[in-house]
Amino acid sequence: MRKLPSLFRSILSHPNLSGVIVRCKYSLKLWDGKSVLPFTSAYAIRCLSCTKKVWSKSYQSTGFGSESKELDSNEELELIQGPQFEDEELQSHYERHHLSPVSGHKVFVIQPEVKWGPRKQHLTTGDLQRQEAVTLIETLENWSVVDSLTVSLKKPGHKHVFGKGNFAMLTNLIKSMSSVTAVFMSVEMLTGLQHKLLEEAWGVHVYDRYTIVLNIFKEHAVTKEAKLQIALAEIPYLRSRLRGMVSNMDQQSGAQQYIGGGGETLLEVQRRMLDEREMKIKKRLSKLKKRRELLRTIRKKKQFPTISVVGYTNSGKTTLIKSLTGDLDLCPQDKLFATLDITSHVGQLTNRMNVIYVDTVGFISALPHNLIDAFSATLEDVMLSDLIIHIRDVSHPDTVAQKDNVLRVLQEMGVPDELTNNMIEVCNKIDVLEKQTTNPHTRQTAGIMVSALNGTGLQLLKKEIEKSLLKVTDIVSKTLRIPMNGPQLSWLYKTTTVTNTNASEDSEHLHVNVIMTKSTYAKFKSKFGDLRVGM
């Protein structure tokens, strides 16, 4: 019996962990910082509340160890933590508007609803959009919703967002609610002028969907890669706000670098700082991209088909993958954007073929393009997969609009038609749907009805996956007549997926059903000849 190594103790002393489960191949015990345990190389440390793994020998959960050594630099920590502006007033302005306060906010939610014109929503309603906006706020730790309101909007783009009448009504309403510390204007992104005028008129913080989603991402990001992607997504937003932030501070920096000039203005200095920051982040992410490409190459050599699971946020992607693979390390959570890191999990189909399921970042309506662009390197796994599963929450009243949003984002990402045309639609949460009195839109779907939570419909889904993979990949199914005493059978077990074996009539051969790629079958024929049954 020995004390845990210092690395274990440093992880376990993390302020966000009240206790952990330490699991090894010999025992399962609770570690409280005082007990001693036998030390082996098979430890996995899990959160006491949800049993999510926070450290293991493979170093895949939080970035500790060899997999993230190149990221453990002071410069990278600075990139993750946020920009450091050279002007103190500017830095204070950034921290006030872009960092979620520890104490949270008491928020009044405003959902604009366009009543007519090309921007009118036909698949959803203003009230459903408002409910989603409320859920976004409630996802943030220590944030709460005081009240919410759907307000008609005649013409988008007004400097106060709304016309004079509605703006005056909202101003009076907000000022009458003394407990409100912030307003969430549920639009994709406010302009710098709109943001400035609304805060001046209402006297509280004003957030749009970009800043709220960005703050949710910051709270849920675990790996340094996810944090870097979020830092990258923040830069275009900071650029759009920069002119307003320095409007009253646009003075010469005093750097006499050029003959006949007074140096850069403060605005130019801050723009250059953001440009340099963006370049450094992209450089770091490019290294991680090369690593991911290497992992894809390894998977390709192993001939594992890759299946990406996409869907609206909180539709059940992680729960579905956990049910399909039996991976106990997965810890699904009932909240928006619980998954920000692309993770891969091996599962086996009913025909014994191994496949890799890729868990992806969830989509949401009016998700700013800069956020999608920042995660484009990660979402390349979707583009390069063999098959896509689109999972829907059919118990949600806005399920039709959510489906339309996911398909539109996939199109904007440039996902090939070959993938979208062969995409499998999975209608999840039918166990919840059965308890509802009515939801007419879900009865019109042609998708596979499942409950990822209790396993209903999963065998049918696996069969559909097998069928689709044979259609869209170069995988073939063959029945071969193999001599019992020859080397062919061991070669097949080593190189292919053997799904079934039966003795032949002469008792000297076996009829072997196998699944393999066309190139592997060509190697087999070259080595052993054409041994298909009937040849």
C-alpha positions as CSV (number, residue, x, y, z in Angstrom):
1,M,0.0,0.0,0.0
2,R,1.4,3.4,-1.0
3,K,0.2,6.9,-1.2
4,L,-1.0,8.2,-4.6
5,P,1.7,9.9,-6.7
6,S,1.9,13.8,-6.6
7,L,0.2,14.0,-10.0
8,F,-2.9,12.3,-8.6
9,R,-2.9,14.5,-5.6
10,S,-2.7,17.7,-7.7
11,I,-5.6,16.6,-9.9
12,L,-7.7,15.5,-6.9
13,S,-7.1,18.9,-5.2
14,H,-8.8,20.7,-8.0
15,P,-11.3,23.2,-6.4
16,N,-14.2,21.9,-8.6
17,L,-13.9,18.3,-7.3
18,S,-15.6,17.7,-4.0
19,G,-14.6,14.0,-4.1
20,V,-13.6,11.3,-6.6
21,I,-13.9,7.7,-7.2
22,V,-10.5,6.0,-7.8
23,R,-11.0,2.8,-9.9
24,C,-8.3,0.3,-10.5
25,K,-8.4,-3.2,-11.9
26,Y,-8.3,-4.6,-8.4
27,S,-10.8,-2.4,-6.4
28,L,-13.2,0.5,-6.4
29,K,-12.7,2.9,-3.5
30,L,-13.4,6.5,-2.5
31,W,-10.4,8.6,-2.0
32,D,-10.7,11.6,0.4
33,G,-7.1,12.8,0.3
34,K,-6.0,10.9,3.3
35,S,-6.4,7.2,2.6
36,V,-3.7,5.1,0.9
37,L,-4.3,2.8,-2.0
38,P,-2.3,0.1,-3.9
39,F,-0.6,1.8,-6.8
40,T,-1.0,0.1,-10.2
41,S,-0.9,1.5,-13.8
42,A,-4.6,0.8,-14.2
43,Y,-6.1,3.7,-12.2
44,A,-8.9,5.9,-13.6
45,I,-10.1,8.9,-11.6
46,R,-13.8,9.7,-11.8
47,C,-15.9,12.6,-10.5
48,L,-17.9,11.5,-7.4
49,S,-21.1,13.1,-8.5
50,C,-21.4,11.9,-12.1
51,T,-18.6,9.2,-12.4
52,K,-17.1,11.1,-15.4
53,K,-13.5,10.1,-15.9
54,V,-11.2,13.1,-15.2
55,W,-7.8,11.2,-15.5
56,S,-6.6,7.9,-16.7
57,K,-3.4,6.4,-17.9
58,S,-4.3,7.2,-21.5
59,Y,-4.5,10.9,-20.6
60,Q,-7.5,11.3,-22.9
61,S,-10.0,13.1,-20.6
62,T,-8.5,16.4,-19.4
63,G,-5.3,16.8,-21.4
64,F,-2.9,15.8,-18.6
65,G,0.2,14.0,-19.7
66,S,1.9,13.3,-23.0
67,E,-1.0,14.1,-25.3
68,S,-1.0,17.8,-24.4
69,K,2.7,18.5,-23.6
70,E,3.1,20.9,-26.6
71,L,0.1,22.9,-25.2
72,D,1.6,23.4,-21.7
73,S,3.1,26.8,-22.3
74,N,2.5,30.1,-20.6
75,E,1.8,31.7,-24.0
76,E,-0.9,29.2,-24.6
77,L,-2.5,29.7,-21.2
78,E,-2.6,33.5,-22.0
79,L,-4.4,32.7,-25.3
80,I,-7.0,30.6,-23.5
81,Q,-7.6,33.1,-20.7
82,G,-8.4,36.0,-23.1
83,P,-6.8,39.0,-24.6
84,Q,-4.8,41.4,-22.5
85,F,-5.3,44.9,-23.9
86,E,-2.6,47.5,-23.4
87,D,-5.1,50.1,-22.1
88,E,-6.4,49.5,-18.6
89,E,-9.8,51.1,-19.4
90,L,-10.1,49.0,-22.5
91,Q,-9.2,45.8,-20.5
92,S,-11.8,46.7,-17.9
93,H,-14.4,47.2,-20.7
94,Y,-13.6,43.7,-22.1
95,E,-13.8,42.0,-18.8
96,R,-17.1,43.7,-18.0
97,H,-18.8,42.6,-21.3
98,H,-17.1,39.4,-22.3
99,L,-16.3,37.5,-19.1
100,S,-19.2,35.8,-17.3
101,P,-19.3,37.1,-13.7
102,V,-18.8,34.6,-10.9
103,S,-21.9,35.9,-9.2
104,G,-23.9,35.4,-12.4
105,H,-26.8,37.7,-13.5
106,K,-30.5,38.1,-13.0
107,V,-31.7,38.3,-16.6
108,F,-34.7,39.7,-18.5
109,V,-35.0,37.8,-21.8
110,I,-36.3,39.5,-24.9
111,Q,-37.2,37.5,-28.0
112,P,-37.8,39.6,-31.1
113,E,-40.3,38.0,-33.5
114,V,-40.4,39.1,-37.1
115,K,-44.1,39.1,-38.1
116,W,-43.6,39.3,-41.9
117,G,-41.0,39.5,-44.7
118,P,-38.2,37.2,-45.8
119,R,-36.8,36.8,-42.2
120,K,-40.1,35.6,-40.7
121,Q,-39.8,32.1,-39.2
122,H,-42.3,29.7,-40.7
123,L,-41.3,26.5,-38.9
124,T,-41.3,27.8,-35.4
125,T,-43.0,30.5,-33.2
126,G,-41.7,33.4,-31.2
127,D,-42.8,31.8,-28.0
128,L,-40.8,28.6,-28.8
129,Q,-37.8,30.7,-29.6
130,R,-38.2,32.5,-26.3
131,Q,-38.3,29.3,-24.4
132,E,-35.0,28.2,-26.0
133,A,-33.5,31.6,-25.1
134,V,-34.6,31.1,-21.5
135,T,-32.9,27.7,-21.5
136,L,-29.7,29.2,-22.8
137,I,-29.6,31.6,-19.8
138,E,-30.4,28.8,-17.3
139,T,-27.5,26.7,-18.7
140,L,-25.0,29.3,-17.3
141,E,-24.0,28.7,-13.8
142,N,-25.5,31.2,-11.3
143,W,-27.5,32.9,-14.0
144,S,-31.3,33.1,-13.6
145,V,-34.2,34.4,-15.6
146,V,-36.4,37.1,-13.9
147,D,-38.9,37.3,-16.7
148,S,-39.1,36.9,-20.5
149,L,-41.1,38.5,-23.3
150,T,-41.7,38.0,-27.0
151,V,-41.9,41.3,-28.8
152,S,-43.0,41.9,-32.4
153,L,-40.5,43.3,-34.8
154,K,-41.5,45.0,-38.0
155,K,-38.1,45.6,-39.6
156,P,-34.8,44.1,-38.4
157,G,-31.8,46.4,-38.3
158,H,-33.2,49.4,-36.4
159,K,-30.5,51.1,-34.2
160,H,-32.6,50.2,-31.1
161,V,-33.6,46.9,-32.6
162,F,-37.3,47.8,-32.1
163,G,-39.4,50.7,-33.2
164,K,-40.0,53.7,-30.9
165,G,-43.2,52.3,-29.3
166,N,-41.8,48.9,-28.3
167,F,-38.5,50.3,-27.3
168,A,-40.1,52.8,-25.0
169,M,-42.3,50.0,-23.5
170,L,-39.2,47.8,-22.9
171,T,-37.2,50.7,-21.4
172,N,-39.9,51.4,-18.8
173,L,-40.4,47.7,-18.1
174,I,-36.7,47.1,-17.5
175,K,-36.2,50.1,-15.3
176,S,-39.2,49.1,-13.2
177,M,-37.5,45.7,-12.4
178,S,-34.9,46.6,-9.8
179,S,-33.6,43.0,-9.5
180,V,-32.6,42.8,-13.2
181,T,-28.8,43.1,-13.8
182,A,-28.7,42.1,-17.5
183,V,-30.8,41.8,-20.6
184,F,-30.5,39.0,-23.1
185,M,-31.6,40.2,-26.6
186,S,-32.1,36.9,-28.4
187,V,-30.7,37.9,-31.8
188,E,-27.6,36.4,-33.5
189,M,-25.4,39.4,-32.9
190,L,-26.0,43.1,-32.0
191,T,-24.0,45.7,-33.9
192,G,-21.6,47.9,-31.9
193,L,-24.0,50.8,-32.1
194,Q,-27.0,48.8,-31.0
195,H,-25.1,47.4,-28.1
196,K,-24.0,50.8,-27.0
197,L,-27.4,52.5,-27.3
198,L,-29.2,49.7,-25.5
199,E,-26.9,49.7,-22.5
200,E,-27.0,53.4,-22.2
201,A,-30.8,53.4,-22.3
202,W,-31.4,50.5,-19.9
203,G,-28.4,50.9,-17.6
204,V,-27.6,47.2,-17.4
205,H,-25.5,44.7,-19.3
206,V,-26.9,43.7,-22.6
207,Y,-26.0,40.3,-24.2
208,D,-26.8,38.8,-27.6
209,R,-26.8,35.1,-28.6
210,Y,-23.2,35.2,-29.6
211,T,-22.0,36.3,-26.2
212,I,-24.3,33.9,-24.3
213,V,-23.4,30.9,-26.4
214,L,-19.7,31.9,-26.1
215,N,-20.0,32.0,-22.3
216,I,-21.7,28.6,-22.3
217,F,-18.8,27.2,-24.4
218,K,-16.3,28.7,-22.0
219,E,-18.0,27.1,-19.0
220,H,-18.2,23.6,-20.7
221,A,-14.8,23.5,-22.4
222,V,-12.6,20.8,-20.9
223,T,-9.6,20.4,-23.2
224,K,-7.2,23.1,-24.3
225,E,-8.2,22.5,-27.9
226,A,-11.8,23.4,-27.2
227,K,-10.7,26.5,-25.2
228,L,-8.5,27.6,-28.1
229,Q,-11.3,27.2,-30.5
230,I,-13.5,29.4,-28.3
231,A,-10.7,32.0,-28.0
232,L,-10.6,32.0,-31.8
233,A,-14.4,32.5,-32.1
234,E,-14.2,35.5,-29.7
235,I,-11.8,37.5,-31.9
236,P,-14.3,38.5,-34.7
237,Y,-16.7,39.6,-32.1
238,L,-14.0,41.7,-30.4
239,R,-13.1,43.3,-33.7
240,S,-16.7,44.3,-34.3
241,R,-16.8,46.0,-30.9
242,L,-13.3,47.5,-30.9
243,R,-14.2,50.8,-32.6
244,G,-16.9,51.5,-30.0
245,M,-14.7,50.4,-27.2
246,V,-12.0,52.9,-28.1
247,S,-14.2,55.7,-29.4
248,N,-13.3,57.9,-26.5
249,M,-9.7,56.8,-26.2
250,D,-8.4,57.0,-29.8
251,Q,-5.1,58.7,-29.0
252,Q,-1.6,58.3,-30.3
253,S,0.4,55.6,-28.5
254,G,3.5,57.7,-28.7
255,A,5.6,55.1,-30.5
256,Q,7.9,57.1,-32.8
257,Q,8.5,54.2,-35.2
258,Y,8.1,56.0,-38.5
259,I,9.7,59.2,-39.9
260,G,7.2,62.1,-39.9
261,G,4.6,60.2,-37.9
262,G,3.4,60.0,-34.3
263,G,3.1,56.2,-34.2
264,E,0.0,54.0,-34.1
265,T,-3.3,55.1,-32.8
266,L,-4.8,53.1,-29.9
267,L,-7.3,51.5,-32.2
268,E,-4.5,50.4,-34.6
269,V,-2.5,48.9,-31.7
270,Q,-5.5,46.9,-30.4
271,R,-6.3,45.7,-33.9
272,R,-2.8,44.6,-34.4
273,M,-2.8,42.8,-31.0
274,L,-6.0,40.9,-32.0
275,D,-4.4,40.0,-35.4
276,E,-1.3,38.6,-33.7
277,R,-3.5,36.7,-31.2
278,E,-5.6,35.2,-34.0
279,M,-2.5,34.1,-35.8
280,K,-1.0,32.4,-32.7
281,I,-4.2,30.5,-32.0
282,K,-4.6,29.3,-35.6
283,K,-1.0,28.1,-35.4
284,R,-1.7,26.1,-32.3
285,L,-4.9,24.6,-33.8
286,S,-3.0,23.6,-37.0
287,K,-0.7,21.4,-34.9
288,L,-3.8,19.7,-33.3
289,K,-5.3,19.3,-36.8
290,K,-2.2,17.4,-38.0
291,R,-2.5,15.1,-34.9
292,R,-6.2,14.5,-35.8
293,E,-5.2,13.7,-39.4
294,L,-2.7,11.2,-38.1
295,L,-5.4,9.5,-36.0
296,R,-7.7,9.4,-39.0
297,T,-4.9,7.7,-41.0
298,I,-4.5,5.1,-38.3
299,R,-8.3,4.4,-38.2
300,K,-8.3,4.1,-42.0
301,K,-5.5,1.5,-41.9
302,K,-7.5,-0.5,-39.4
303,Q,-10.4,-0.3,-41.9
304,F,-12.9,0.9,-39.3
305,P,-15.9,2.7,-40.9
306,T,-16.5,6.1,-39.2
307,I,-20.0,7.3,-38.3
308,S,-20.6,10.8,-37.2
309,V,-23.6,11.5,-35.0
310,V,-24.9,15.1,-35.5
311,G,-28.0,16.8,-34.2
312,Y,-29.5,19.8,-32.4
313,T,-28.0,20.5,-28.9
314,N,-29.4,18.2,-26.2
315,S,-31.0,15.9,-28.7
316,G,-29.3,12.8,-27.2
317,K,-26.1,12.3,-29.3
318,T,-23.9,11.2,-26.4
319,T,-26.6,9.0,-24.9
320,L,-27.1,7.3,-28.2
321,I,-23.4,6.6,-28.7
322,K,-23.2,5.3,-25.1
323,S,-26.1,2.9,-25.8
324,L,-24.6,1.7,-29.1
325,T,-21.1,1.2,-27.7
326,G,-21.6,0.4,-24.1
327,D,-18.8,2.9,-23.3
328,L,-19.1,3.6,-19.5
329,D,-16.7,6.5,-19.7
330,L,-19.4,8.5,-21.5
331,C,-21.4,10.8,-19.2
332,P,-24.4,12.3,-21.0
333,Q,-25.8,15.4,-19.4
334,D,-29.3,17.0,-19.8
335,K,-28.1,20.5,-20.8
336,L,-27.2,22.5,-23.8
337,F,-23.7,22.2,-25.4
338,A,-22.6,19.5,-22.9
339,T,-20.2,18.2,-25.6
340,L,-17.7,20.6,-27.1
341,D,-14.9,18.1,-27.9
342,I,-15.1,15.6,-30.8
343,T,-14.7,12.2,-29.2
344,S,-14.5,8.8,-30.9
345,H,-15.9,5.5,-29.6
346,V,-15.7,2.0,-30.9
347,G,-18.8,-0.1,-31.2
348,Q,-19.8,-3.4,-32.8
349,L,-22.8,-4.0,-35.1
350,T,-25.0,-7.1,-35.1
351,N,-22.8,-8.6,-37.8
352,R,-19.7,-8.2,-35.5
353,M,-18.2,-5.4,-37.7
354,N,-16.4,-2.8,-35.6
355,V,-17.3,0.8,-36.3
356,I,-16.2,4.2,-34.8
357,Y,-18.9,6.6,-33.7
358,V,-17.9,10.3,-33.5
359,D,-19.7,12.5,-31.0
360,T,-19.9,16.1,-32.3
361,V,-20.7,19.6,-31.1
362,G,-24.5,20.3,-31.0
363,F,-26.2,22.8,-33.3
364,I,-28.6,25.6,-32.3
365,S,-30.7,28.1,-34.2
366,A,-29.1,31.4,-35.1
367,L,-25.7,30.1,-34.2
368,P,-23.2,32.8,-35.3
369,H,-21.1,31.7,-38.3
370,N,-17.9,32.7,-36.5
371,L,-18.6,30.1,-33.9
372,I,-19.1,27.4,-36.6
373,D,-15.9,28.6,-38.4
374,A,-13.9,28.4,-35.2
375,F,-14.9,24.7,-34.8
376,S,-14.4,23.9,-38.5
377,A,-11.2,21.9,-37.8
378,T,-13.0,19.7,-35.4
379,L,-16.1,19.3,-37.6
380,E,-13.9,18.0,-40.4
381,D,-14.5,14.6,-38.8
382,V,-18.1,15.0,-40.0
383,M,-17.0,15.8,-43.6
384,L,-14.7,12.8,-43.8
385,S,-16.9,10.2,-42.2
386,D,-18.4,7.3,-44.1
387,L,-21.9,7.8,-42.7
388,I,-23.9,10.5,-40.8
389,I,-26.6,9.8,-38.2
390,H,-28.8,12.8,-37.7
391,I,-30.5,12.4,-34.3
392,R,-33.6,14.4,-33.4
393,D,-35.5,15.0,-30.2
394,V,-39.0,14.2,-31.5
395,S,-40.5,15.0,-28.1
396,H,-39.5,18.7,-28.5
397,P,-42.3,20.9,-29.7
398,D,-39.9,22.7,-32.1
399,T,-38.5,19.5,-33.6
400,V,-39.3,20.4,-37.2
401,A,-37.5,23.7,-37.0
402,Q,-34.5,22.0,-35.2
403,K,-34.2,19.5,-38.1
404,D,-34.3,22.3,-40.6
405,N,-31.6,24.2,-38.7
406,V,-29.3,21.1,-38.6
407,L,-29.7,20.4,-42.3
408,R,-29.0,24.0,-43.2
409,V,-25.8,24.1,-41.1
410,L,-24.6,20.9,-42.7
411,Q,-25.1,22.5,-46.1
412,E,-23.3,25.7,-45.1
413,M,-20.4,23.5,-43.8
414,G,-20.1,22.1,-47.3
415,V,-20.9,18.5,-46.3
416,P,-20.9,16.4,-49.6
417,D,-24.3,15.4,-51.1
418,E,-23.2,11.8,-51.0
419,L,-23.2,12.0,-47.2
420,T,-26.4,14.0,-46.7
421,N,-28.3,11.9,-49.3
422,N,-27.5,8.7,-47.4
423,M,-27.9,10.2,-43.9
424,I,-29.8,8.1,-41.4
425,E,-32.4,10.0,-39.4
426,V,-33.0,8.8,-35.9
427,C,-36.0,10.0,-34.0
428,N,-35.0,9.9,-30.3
429,K,-36.9,10.2,-27.0
430,I,-39.9,8.3,-28.1
431,D,-40.3,7.3,-24.4
432,V,-41.0,10.9,-23.6
433,L,-43.2,11.3,-26.7
434,E,-45.4,8.5,-25.6
435,K,-46.3,10.5,-22.5
436,Q,-47.3,13.5,-24.4
437,T,-50.9,14.0,-25.5
438,T,-50.1,15.3,-29.0
439,N,-47.1,16.3,-31.2
440,P,-48.4,16.1,-34.8
441,H,-45.1,16.9,-36.5
442,T,-43.4,13.8,-35.3
443,R,-45.9,11.4,-36.8
444,Q,-44.9,12.5,-40.3
445,T,-41.2,11.5,-40.0
446,A,-39.7,8.6,-41.9
447,G,-36.8,8.2,-39.4
448,I,-36.1,5.3,-37.1
449,M,-37.9,5.7,-33.8
450,V,-35.7,5.0,-30.8
451,S,-35.2,5.7,-27.2
452,A,-31.4,6.0,-26.6
453,L,-32.0,6.0,-22.9
454,N,-33.9,2.7,-22.6
455,G,-32.6,1.0,-25.8
456,T,-35.8,0.8,-27.8
457,G,-35.2,0.5,-31.5
458,L,-31.4,0.2,-31.3
459,Q,-31.2,-3.2,-33.0
460,L,-33.2,-1.9,-35.9
461,L,-30.8,1.1,-36.1
462,K,-27.8,-1.2,-36.1
463,K,-29.3,-3.1,-39.0
464,E,-29.8,0.1,-40.9
465,I,-26.3,1.2,-40.3
466,E,-25.0,-2.2,-41.6
467,K,-27.1,-1.8,-44.7
468,S,-26.0,1.8,-45.4
469,L,-22.3,1.1,-44.8
470,L,-22.3,-1.7,-47.4
471,K,-23.9,0.8,-49.8
472,V,-21.7,3.8,-49.3
473,T,-18.3,2.2,-48.6
474,D,-16.1,-0.3,-50.4
475,I,-16.9,-2.9,-47.7
476,V,-18.2,-6.2,-49.2
477,S,-19.8,-9.3,-47.7
478,K,-18.6,-12.7,-48.9
479,T,-19.2,-16.3,-48.2
480,L,-16.0,-18.3,-48.7
481,R,-15.3,-22.1,-48.8
482,I,-12.3,-22.5,-46.6
483,P,-10.2,-25.7,-45.9
484,M,-10.3,-26.6,-42.3
485,N,-6.6,-27.3,-42.1
486,G,-5.3,-24.5,-44.2
487,P,-4.0,-21.0,-43.2
488,Q,-6.9,-19.2,-44.7
489,L,-9.1,-19.2,-41.7
490,S,-6.6,-17.7,-39.3
491,W,-5.7,-15.0,-42.0
492,L,-9.4,-14.1,-42.2
493,Y,-9.8,-13.8,-38.4
494,K,-6.7,-11.6,-38.2
495,T,-7.5,-9.4,-41.2
496,T,-11.3,-9.3,-41.7
497,T,-14.6,-9.5,-39.7
498,V,-15.8,-13.1,-39.6
499,T,-19.5,-13.0,-38.9
500,N,-20.4,-16.7,-39.1
501,T,-19.0,-20.2,-39.8
502,N,-20.8,-23.4,-40.9
503,A,-19.5,-26.8,-41.7
504,S,-19.8,-27.8,-45.4
505,E,-21.2,-31.0,-46.8
506,D,-17.9,-32.8,-47.1
507,S,-16.8,-32.0,-43.5
508,E,-13.4,-30.9,-44.8
509,H,-14.3,-27.3,-45.5
510,L,-16.1,-24.4,-43.7
511,H,-18.5,-21.9,-45.2
512,V,-17.2,-18.6,-43.7
513,N,-19.2,-15.4,-43.9
514,V,-16.8,-12.4,-43.8
515,I,-17.0,-8.6,-44.1
516,M,-13.9,-6.8,-45.6
517,T,-12.9,-4.0,-47.9
518,K,-12.5,-4.7,-51.6
519,S,-8.8,-4.1,-51.3
520,T,-8.5,-6.7,-48.6
521,Y,-10.5,-9.2,-50.7
522,A,-8.2,-8.6,-53.6
523,K,-5.2,-9.5,-51.3
524,F,-7.0,-12.6,-50.2
525,K,-7.6,-13.7,-53.8
526,S,-4.0,-13.0,-54.7
527,K,-2.8,-15.1,-51.8
528,F,-5.3,-18.0,-51.7
529,G,-7.3,-17.8,-54.9
530,D,-11.0,-17.4,-55.5
531,L,-12.6,-19.4,-52.7
532,R,-16.2,-18.1,-52.9
533,V,-18.9,-20.6,-52.4
534,G,-20.1,-21.9,-55.8
535,M,-16.9,-21.1,-57.6
